[in-house]
Amino acid sequence: MSEYRPKKRSLMLNGHKTSVSVEEPFWIYFCKLANEKDLSINALASDIDLKRASDVGLATSIRIFCLNEAQNN
């Protein structure tokens, strides 16, 4: 079940390097969504980063974004 442990991923958000720890199933779906929206992973993550509340982490925001997209489809 190691696929469910968060794995650190490197991102570039608005010109700044950062990383998030996200579980493989979320990351795969996040990459799929970026592709469907014709965005790079960094562009989609940057958009999520700009819209998230300051007290919510980026990894959590990515998971919630994925969940919301899955529920709306």
C-alpha positions, 0 to 999 in steps of 0.5 A: 500500500505504499502507493497511498503514502504521500510522495514529494513532487517538485513544482514551479509556482509563479517562478518559485520552486516548491514541493508538495507531498501528494499520494500517487492516485491524486497525482495521477488524476491531477496530471490528467486534469492538467492535460485535459485543461491543456495546462502544464502541471505547474500552471494548474498548480499555480492557479490553485495556489493563487486561489487557496486560502492562506491557512490551507496547504497546497497539497490539501488544495490539490487534493480538494481540487481533484475531488471537486473535479471528480464530483463535477464529472 
